């Protein structure tokens, strides 16, 4: 009896090790059955998980996915299919093998070499594509072609007429920009100055008030969405009353090197405020044109709020230089106004 028990236990172990021994010869499968839906795209830096439903994998000693970077040739590497605790079967192609333009693979029996999905001669290719945000960064860097720095200088004069006395200002700025080309698109540091004259009142007793302010400023540009940008800057300087502070910003709908709309404002102690709305278009290449309506009390006018209308024309000179010029008309209240204008140059490198 003892010998018989030992023989029965040995037979049970043999059946467990070889499932085919438990089936009649006519019912023993000759190959595995694989059901697999292939992925079409994967992001770089992430593992690629291949999921399949596999029946009778034991017939072929298990199944493997053979993979390599698409279009480069080289040696095929293997990722075995393993059964998960949830009941599915999966193979993992590691992130180290995920590179552009894609990763190619096929599924074979480990012992038989039988192809179950695609083949070594015709592998399935999974595109390796970064998320939309990273694709935009790549496109933007190609547009800039390495020009991540910019130096700009601008100068403008605006006259509001002299019905109540001289009412005008001169403004000049120079700044340096570094483009990070990300959610934080760029940072800017600059220096500005404004000098002006404005009457103390709108009647015959008015006297001329002189204004002179110097400031430094720092700011940034952020890309909030596909066609939505935010500019913001802080200002700190010196005026007739000592230290002064201010700031400003604008929202851009569109891209400011093409067609867009800009809505912005600025305020600085001893200069008061200005706000603007700009419509910009690029319908006549290579020119870039814009029209701006603005309201302003600069240079801290004591009479009515001023309004200006400006037309700007920008011309690129090669890939690194941009020159623009604008003409404007400004007035305060119902008083007769006068013209203004300005120039700007920007070098990208």
C-alpha positions as CSV (number, residue, x, y, z in Angstrom):
1,X,0.0,0.0,0.0
2,X,2.8,2.3,0.8
3,X,4.4,1.7,-2.5
4,X,1.2,2.3,-4.3
5,X,0.7,5.7,-2.6
6,X,4.2,6.7,-3.6
7,X,3.5,5.8,-7.3
8,X,0.2,7.8,-7.3
9,X,1.9,10.9,-5.8
10,X,4.6,10.7,-8.5
11,X,2.0,10.5,-11.3
12,X,0.2,13.5,-9.9
13,X,3.4,15.6,-9.9
14,X,4.1,14.5,-13.5
15,X,0.6,15.7,-14.6
16,X,1.1,19.1,-12.9
17,X,4.5,19.6,-14.6
18,X,3.2,18.6,-18.0
19,X,-0.5,19.6,-18.7
20,X,-0.4,17.7,-22.0
21,X,-0.1,14.4,-20.1
22,X,-3.6,15.0,-18.6
23,X,-5.2,15.2,-22.0
24,X,-5.9,12.6,-24.7
25,X,-3.4,12.8,-27.5
26,X,-6.1,14.0,-29.9
27,X,-6.9,17.0,-27.7
28,X,-3.3,18.2,-27.0
29,X,-2.9,21.8,-28.5
30,X,0.0,22.2,-31.0
31,X,0.5,25.9,-30.4
32,X,-0.6,28.8,-28.2
33,X,-3.6,31.0,-29.1
34,X,-2.9,34.8,-28.7
35,X,-5.4,37.6,-28.7
36,X,-3.6,41.0,-28.6
37,X,-4.6,44.6,-29.4
38,X,-1.6,46.6,-30.3
39,X,-1.0,50.1,-29.0
40,X,-0.3,52.8,-31.6
41,X,1.5,55.5,-29.6
42,X,3.6,55.8,-26.5
43,X,5.2,58.8,-24.8
44,X,9.0,58.9,-24.4
45,X,10.3,58.1,-20.9
46,X,7.5,55.6,-20.1
47,X,7.3,51.9,-20.2
48,X,5.2,50.3,-23.0
49,X,2.8,47.6,-21.5
50,X,1.7,44.9,-24.0
51,X,-1.4,43.2,-22.8
52,X,-2.7,39.9,-24.3
53,X,-5.0,37.0,-23.7
54,X,-2.9,33.8,-24.2
55,X,-4.2,30.2,-24.1
56,X,-1.9,27.2,-23.9
57,X,1.3,29.2,-23.7
58,X,3.0,26.2,-22.1
59,X,2.9,24.4,-25.4
60,X,5.6,26.8,-26.7
61,X,7.5,27.3,-23.4
62,X,5.9,30.7,-22.9
63,X,5.7,33.7,-25.3
64,X,8.0,36.7,-25.6
65,X,7.8,40.1,-27.3
66,X,10.9,40.9,-29.3
67,X,11.6,44.6,-29.6
68,X,14.0,47.3,-30.7
69,X,14.0,51.0,-31.7
70,X,12.3,51.3,-35.1
71,X,14.3,52.2,-38.2
72,X,17.7,51.5,-36.6
73,X,18.1,47.8,-37.0
74,X,20.2,46.2,-34.4
75,X,19.6,43.3,-32.0
76,X,16.2,42.2,-30.9
77,X,15.7,42.2,-27.2
78,X,13.1,40.1,-25.4
79,X,10.3,40.8,-22.9
80,X,8.5,37.7,-21.6
81,X,4.8,37.6,-21.2
82,X,3.8,37.0,-17.5
83,X,0.5,36.3,-15.9
84,X,-0.7,39.1,-13.6
85,X,-2.6,38.6,-10.4
86,X,-5.7,40.1,-12.1
87,X,-5.7,37.2,-14.6
88,X,-4.3,39.0,-17.7
89,X,-1.0,38.4,-19.4
90,X,1.4,41.2,-20.1
91,X,5.0,42.0,-21.3
92,X,6.8,45.2,-20.5
93,X,9.1,47.0,-22.9
94,X,11.2,49.3,-20.7
95,X,11.4,53.0,-21.0
96,X,15.1,52.8,-21.9
97,X,14.0,51.3,-25.3
98,X,11.4,53.9,-26.0
99,X,12.9,56.4,-28.4
100,X,11.8,58.3,-31.4
101,X,10.6,57.7,-34.0
102,X,9.1,54.6,-32.5
103,X,9.6,51.1,-31.1
104,X,8.9,48.0,-33.2
105,X,8.0,44.5,-31.8
106,X,6.5,41.1,-32.6
107,X,5.3,38.2,-30.5
108,X,6.7,34.7,-30.8
109,X,6.7,31.4,-28.9
110,X,9.8,31.2,-26.8
111,X,10.6,27.6,-27.7
112,X,8.9,27.1,-31.0
113,X,9.8,30.5,-32.6
114,X,6.3,30.6,-34.0
115,X,5.1,34.2,-34.8
116,X,1.8,35.1,-33.2
117,X,1.7,38.8,-33.9
118,X,3.7,40.5,-36.6
119,X,7.1,39.1,-37.4
120,X,10.8,39.9,-37.5
121,X,10.4,40.8,-41.2
122,X,7.3,42.9,-40.6
123,X,7.2,44.1,-37.0
124,X,4.5,46.3,-35.6
125,X,5.6,49.9,-35.0
126,X,4.4,52.0,-32.1
127,X,5.0,55.7,-32.6
128,X,6.9,57.4,-29.9
129,X,5.4,60.9,-29.5
130,X,5.8,63.4,-26.7
131,X,2.7,65.0,-25.1
132,X,1.2,68.0,-27.0
133,X,2.9,70.4,-24.7
134,X,6.4,69.0,-25.5
135,X,5.6,68.8,-29.2
136,X,4.8,72.6,-29.1
137,X,8.2,73.2,-27.4
138,X,10.0,71.3,-30.2
139,X,8.1,73.3,-32.9
140,X,8.8,76.6,-31.1
141,X,12.5,75.9,-30.7
142,X,12.7,75.1,-34.4
143,X,10.9,78.4,-35.2
144,X,13.4,80.3,-33.0
145,X,16.3,78.3,-34.6
146,X,18.5,78.8,-31.6
147,X,17.6,82.5,-31.1
148,X,16.9,82.3,-27.3
149,X,18.1,85.8,-26.4
150,X,16.8,89.2,-27.5
151,X,17.9,92.8,-26.9
152,X,15.3,95.6,-27.7
153,X,15.4,99.4,-27.6
154,X,12.3,101.6,-28.1
155,X,11.7,105.3,-28.2
156,X,8.4,107.2,-28.4
157,X,7.1,110.8,-28.2
158,X,3.5,111.6,-27.6
159,X,2.1,115.1,-27.9
160,X,-1.4,115.9,-26.6
161,X,-1.6,119.4,-28.1
162,X,-1.0,122.8,-26.4
163,X,-4.4,124.3,-26.0
164,X,-3.8,124.6,-22.2
165,X,0.0,124.6,-22.4
166,X,2.6,122.1,-23.4
167,X,1.4,118.5,-22.8
168,X,3.7,115.8,-24.0
169,X,6.1,113.1,-22.9
170,X,9.2,111.3,-24.2
171,X,9.6,107.7,-23.2
172,X,12.6,105.3,-23.8
173,X,13.3,101.7,-22.8
174,X,15.9,99.1,-23.3
175,X,15.6,95.4,-22.2
176,X,17.1,92.0,-22.4
177,X,15.1,88.8,-22.8
178,X,15.9,85.1,-22.3
179,X,13.5,82.6,-23.7
180,X,13.2,79.4,-21.7
181,X,10.5,78.0,-24.1
182,X,8.3,76.3,-21.6
183,X,5.2,77.2,-19.5
184,X,7.4,80.0,-18.3
185,X,8.3,81.1,-21.8
186,X,10.7,84.0,-21.1
187,X,12.1,86.4,-18.5
188,X,13.0,90.0,-19.1
189,X,15.1,92.7,-17.4
190,X,15.1,96.3,-18.5
191,X,15.5,100.0,-17.8
192,X,13.2,102.9,-18.7
193,X,12.9,106.6,-18.5
194,X,10.2,109.1,-19.1
195,X,10.4,112.9,-19.2
196,X,7.4,115.2,-19.9
197,X,5.6,118.4,-19.4
198,X,1.9,118.9,-18.5
199,X,-0.2,121.9,-17.5
200,X,-1.3,122.1,-13.9
201,X,-4.9,122.8,-15.0
202,X,-7.1,123.4,-18.0
203,X,-7.5,127.2,-17.6
204,X,-5.4,130.3,-18.3
205,X,-3.8,130.2,-14.8
206,X,-2.0,126.9,-15.6
207,X,1.7,126.6,-15.1
208,X,4.0,124.0,-16.6
209,X,4.8,120.9,-14.5
210,X,7.9,118.9,-15.3
211,X,8.0,115.2,-14.9
212,X,11.2,113.0,-14.9
213,X,11.2,109.4,-13.8
214,X,13.8,106.6,-14.1
215,X,13.1,102.9,-13.4
216,X,14.3,99.4,-13.7
217,X,11.9,96.5,-14.4
218,X,11.8,92.7,-14.4
219,X,9.1,90.6,-15.9
220,X,8.1,87.3,-17.4
221,X,5.9,85.8,-20.1
222,X,3.8,82.6,-19.5
223,X,2.1,80.4,-22.0
224,X,-1.2,79.6,-20.3
225,X,-2.8,77.6,-23.1
226,X,-2.4,77.0,-26.9
227,X,-3.2,80.6,-27.8
228,X,-3.2,82.3,-24.5
229,X,-0.3,84.2,-23.0
230,X,0.3,86.4,-20.0
231,X,3.0,89.1,-19.7
232,X,3.7,90.7,-16.3
233,X,6.4,93.0,-15.0
234,X,7.3,94.9,-11.8
235,X,8.9,98.4,-11.8
236,X,11.1,100.1,-9.2
237,X,12.7,103.5,-9.7
238,X,13.3,107.1,-8.8
239,X,11.3,110.2,-9.3
240,X,11.0,113.7,-8.0
241,X,9.5,112.4,-4.8
242,X,12.1,109.6,-4.2
243,X,11.6,105.9,-4.7
244,X,8.6,104.8,-6.6
245,X,7.1,101.4,-7.6
246,X,4.7,100.1,-10.1
247,X,3.9,97.3,-12.5
248,X,1.8,96.1,-15.4
249,X,1.0,93.3,-17.7
250,X,-1.1,92.2,-20.7
251,X,-3.0,89.2,-21.9
252,X,-2.4,88.0,-25.4
253,X,-4.9,86.0,-27.4
254,X,-2.9,84.4,-30.3
255,X,0.8,84.6,-30.9
256,X,2.5,88.0,-30.9
257,X,4.6,87.2,-33.9
258,X,1.5,86.6,-35.9
259,X,-2.2,87.7,-35.6
260,X,-3.3,88.4,-32.1
261,X,-5.2,90.6,-29.7
262,X,-3.5,92.3,-26.7
263,X,-5.2,93.8,-23.6
264,X,-3.0,95.4,-21.1
265,X,-2.3,98.0,-18.5
266,X,0.4,99.7,-16.4
267,X,0.7,101.9,-13.4
268,X,3.7,103.7,-12.0
269,X,3.9,106.3,-9.1
270,X,4.4,109.9,-10.3
271,X,3.3,108.8,-13.9
272,X,-0.2,107.5,-13.3
273,X,-1.6,104.8,-15.6
274,X,-2.1,103.7,-19.1
275,X,-4.3,100.9,-20.6
276,X,-4.4,99.6,-24.1
277,X,-6.1,97.3,-26.6
278,X,-4.2,96.2,-29.6
279,X,-5.2,94.3,-32.7
280,X,-2.3,92.8,-34.7
281,X,-2.3,91.1,-38.1
282,X,0.1,89.5,-40.5
283,X,-1.9,89.5,-43.7
284,X,0.8,91.2,-45.8
285,X,4.0,89.2,-45.3
286,X,6.7,90.0,-44.3
287,X,5.1,93.0,-42.6
288,X,3.5,92.9,-39.2
289,X,0.9,95.6,-38.5
290,X,-1.1,96.6,-35.5
291,X,-3.6,99.2,-34.4
292,X,-3.8,100.3,-30.7
293,X,-6.3,102.4,-28.8
294,X,-5.1,103.5,-25.4
295,X,-6.1,105.6,-22.4
296,X,-3.5,107.3,-20.3
297,X,-2.8,110.0,-17.7
298,X,1.0,109.9,-18.3
299,X,2.9,112.0,-17.4
300,X,0.6,112.4,-14.4
301,X,-1.6,114.9,-16.2
302,X,-3.7,117.2,-14.0
303,X,-6.3,117.8,-16.7
304,X,-8.6,115.3,-18.5
305,X,-7.6,111.7,-19.2
306,X,-5.8,111.3,-22.5
307,X,-6.6,108.9,-25.3
308,X,-4.3,107.8,-28.2
309,X,-4.7,105.9,-31.4
310,X,-1.6,104.3,-32.8
311,X,-0.7,102.5,-36.1
312,X,2.5,100.4,-36.1
313,X,4.4,98.7,-39.0
314,X,7.1,96.1,-38.3
315,X,9.6,94.8,-40.8
316,X,12.0,91.9,-40.2
317,X,15.5,92.3,-41.6
318,X,16.9,88.8,-42.0
319,X,16.5,86.3,-39.2
320,X,18.0,88.4,-36.4
321,X,16.8,92.0,-36.7
322,X,13.3,93.6,-36.4
323,X,12.6,97.2,-36.9
324,X,9.2,98.9,-36.4
325,X,7.9,102.4,-36.5
326,X,4.6,103.8,-35.4
327,X,2.6,107.0,-35.7
328,X,0.0,108.1,-33.3
329,X,-2.5,110.8,-32.4
330,X,-3.3,111.8,-28.9
331,X,-5.7,114.2,-27.1
332,X,-7.1,114.9,-23.6
333,X,-10.8,115.4,-23.2
334,X,-12.3,117.6,-25.8
335,X,-9.2,119.6,-26.4
336,X,-7.5,119.6,-29.8
337,X,-4.8,116.9,-29.9
338,X,-1.6,116.3,-31.8
339,X,0.6,113.7,-33.3
340,X,3.3,111.4,-31.9
341,X,5.5,108.5,-33.1
342,X,8.3,106.2,-32.2
343,X,10.8,103.5,-33.3
344,X,11.9,100.2,-32.0
345,X,14.6,97.7,-32.9
346,X,15.1,94.2,-31.6
347,X,18.0,91.9,-32.1
348,X,17.5,88.1,-31.6
349,X,20.5,85.9,-31.1
